[in-house]
């Protein structure tokens, strides 16, 4: 389902560097439909209950903060871990309630999922949840009729429109921007959504700095891409999953494309990720975008500043 693509306005900085974490289990892959819906999911081992404390400790050692986009079903199972994320000074965002592709759901079902996850997370952390990221970047394009539902659910910003092929569209903007959803040309009240796309590298190829492409390359490539994005006035936004940096084998079966995407570049990635962490003062989206004055977090100081 599509609608008229909205007007966009590039946001101007200066910005910081944002680190984001998609909080989902190893089996939350849309490439294995039987795994993502709890109603039909077989019995599978969980990892997040111990992966999240390890990742929080890693970020503490690097004196970095991040935005954790938490899946609702994970938050419901591990409320204590979600509270620990917020108590450690990180921002909590929504990854939806179920890890289902937004583009394959009706706009109304998608809106219901958004509201359910937002209410759950806000109840857990006791502060507004400002940001959303769709599972598997599945809003895909500015022309997706579900995009206005993100604003309708009460989110200030989105981080779902990937400027890459397959998971997004190369025509999506690479830099942070404002999406004008309503009120164009003075027609009614203005409604808007801030959009923070993920970092890419490789010039015109627009390769994702996250996922298997980012895991394969030397961290120096990603450092150069981050510096270049900053020099161009952008907001570099890195993406990682807790299972990527665990340094342990995947505890359950994945096959075909799902296995390729999940496993490629994982050996040694923990060390490469630590090197990237040490290269910049990574912080949350809220802090990197300068939103904290208007929307203060419970703990706003970067651990690097301490």
N, C-alpha and C positions, 0 to 999 in steps of 0.2 A: 504494500500500500504506500503510495507516495502523495505528497501535496506540493504546492508551489514552494520551491526552495527559498528559505528566508534570506533576508539581507544580512550581511556580516560586516562587522567593523573590527579591524585589528586593534588589539590592546597594546598600549605602550607602557614600558617599564619605568625605571629599572626593575628587573625581576631577580629572584634568587633561583637556585637549582632545587627542583622538587623530586623527592624520591617517593614512589608509590608502591604499595604491596597489595596484591590481590590475595585476600585471605580465603582460600579454598583448599580442599583436600586434593591429593594427587589424582583422584578419580573424577574430579569435576571437569571433565572435558566433553564439550559438545560433540566431539568426533566419536564418542561412544554413547549413543542415546540412552541405552539401558542403565548407564551409571548416573546420569544427572538428575533423574526424577526419583525421589526417595520411594515412591509407591511401587516402582518396579525394580529397584536396585537390589542386586544380590548382596549377601553379607560380604563386606569388604573391610580391611583394616584401616583404622584412622591414624593420622600422624600429628595433627595440628596441636594436640594437647601438650606435646613436648617440643614440637618445632617452633611454636610461637615464643615460648620463653627463651629458646636458644637464639632466635633472631633478635628479640628485644635486647638480649645481652650483647650481641654483635653490634647493634646500633649504639648501645650505650658506650661500648669500648671505642667506637669510632666517633663518638660525640655528635651523632646525627639524629635527626628526627625525620618522620615520614608521615604520609597519609596511608592508612590501612583501609582499603575498600573491602569491607567484611560482608560475606555472604550470610543472608539471614538465617538459613538453616544451620549454619555453623554457629552463629551467635546464640541461637536457641539452645544448642547442645553444649556450648562452652561459654556461658555468660561471664564466668570469672576471668577468662582469658581476654575477653573484649574489654572488660573494666581495667585490666592490667595494662592494656595498650594505651588507654586514655590516661591512666594514672602515671604512666611513664612519660607523658608530655607529647604523645603523638596525636594526630588528628584521626578520627574515625569517620569514614565515608561508607556509602552503601554500594554493594555489588549486586543488589537485588536480593530477593528472598530465595528463589531457586535459580540454579545455573542453567537456565534455558535461554535459547537465542531469542532476543527481543523481536527480531524481524520475522519470527515464525509464530508470534503470539498476536492476538487481536489487541488493538490499542487499549481497550477497556481492561482486558486481562493483564496487560503490561502495567497499566496504571494501578491496578489493585496490588500487584506484586511490589511496585515502588512504594506505595503507602504502607504496606505491611512491613517491609524491611525498615523503612525510615522510622516508623513508630517504635518498632522493637529496639533498634539501636539507640534512639534518643532516650528511651526508658532505661536502658542499661547504663549509658554514660552520663545522663543528666545534663546534656547540652545539645543545641541544635546540630543536626547532621546536614552539612552544606553541600556535599559533593556526591555524585553518582558515577559509577562506571558500569556499563552493560557487560554481561558475560560475553566473552569472545569478541569484544568490540562490535557487538551485533546490531547496533543502530546503523552502522555502515556508512550512511551518507546524510547530508543536510536535507535531502528530499524525503527522509523517512517520516511518515505521519506520526510516529510515536515520539519523536523528539520533543514536541510541545508538551507531552505528558510529563516529561521530567520536570519542567517548570511548574506545571499544574500540581504536581505532587509536593511542591514546596522547596525544591532544591535550588540553590544559588548557582551552582556550576555543574558541568558535565565533563567527563573525560573519556568519551566513548568513540569519538570520530577519528579513526586512525587514518593518517595520510598515506597509507600503503595499499598496494594491491592485495586482493584476496580478503584480508581481515578488515579492510576499509576501502577507500577510493583514493587514487593518486591525486584526484582533483580536490580532495579535502585540504583546507589550509594547514600549513605546517606550524604556524605561529598562533599564540594565544589570541582569541578573538571573542567578540560579543555577537551573539546571534539574536537578531531582532525578529521575534516571533509574531507580534501583533503591533498595531498602532503605526504601521508604516504610512508615510505621507499624511500624517495627521488623522488617520482613520481610527478613532477609538483610543482607549488607553494603551500605552506602550508596555509590552511584556517581553522580557529578554532573558537570556541564559548565557552565562560565561562558558566558554569551551577551552579546555586545556588539552591539546593533543600530545601524544607521546613522541619522544625524541626519535629521529631517524638518522642514518648515516649512509655513506656511499653516494652522496650527491644526487643526481637525477634518479638513481635506482631507488631511493627512499627505502632502504632496508630498515626493518624495525631494530632499534637498539635493545629491545627486550626480546624474549622468546629465544628460539634456537639460533637465529642469526646473530644476536648479540652475545650469546654464550660462546659462540665459536671464535670470535675475533679477539685479538689482543686488546686489553683495556685501553691501551694508548689510542686506538682508533676511536673509542667512545669518548675518551677525554678530549680529543681534538674536535669531535662532533659537538660535544657540550660547549667547549670554548667558542667554536664557530657560531653556535646558536645564540650564545650570550652576546657575542660581538655584533650579531645582526639584530639585537634588541629583543630576542626571544626568551621564553621561559623553558629551559631544558627540563624535561619530565621523564625520569627513568622508571622502569617497571620491573618488578621481580615478584616471584612466588616463593613462599616459605620452602616448598619442596625442592626448589632449584638449588638452594644453598645448604641442603642438609648433609651432603657428602655421603649419603647412604643409598643403597639400591632401592628402587621402587618396590614397595611391599606387595604389589598385586599385579595381575596380568593386564598388559596393554599390547595391542597388535596393530600392524599396518601403519597408516598415517598417524594415528594417535600416538603410537610408540615412537615414531620418528620425531614428531614435534616435541614430545615429552623428554626423550632421552638424548637427542643430539646435543653435543656440547656440554653435557653435565659433568663428565670427569674433569676434575680440577677447577670447576667454576667457582667453588667457594673461595679459593685463593684469588681468582681474578676479580670476583665481586668485592672482596675486601680491599683490593687495590683501587678499585673505582670509588669505593666509599671514602678512602683516604684522600682522594684528589680534590674534593669540593666540600663546602659546608652544606651538605644536603639537608633539606628541611621539608616540612609539609607543604602541600599545595596552598593551604590557607596562608602560611607565612611567606612562601616564595612569591605569591601573587599580591602581597600587601593587603590582605583582607582582614588581618587580625585587629586593626584599630576599630573597625566597624563590627566585626564578629570575633571578639576575643575568645580564645580557648581557655580552658581551665588552667593549663600550664603552658605559657607561650614562649618561655626562654629556650633557645636552642642549646643543646648540651655542649656545643662547641663554644658558646658564649660563657659557659660556666667555667 
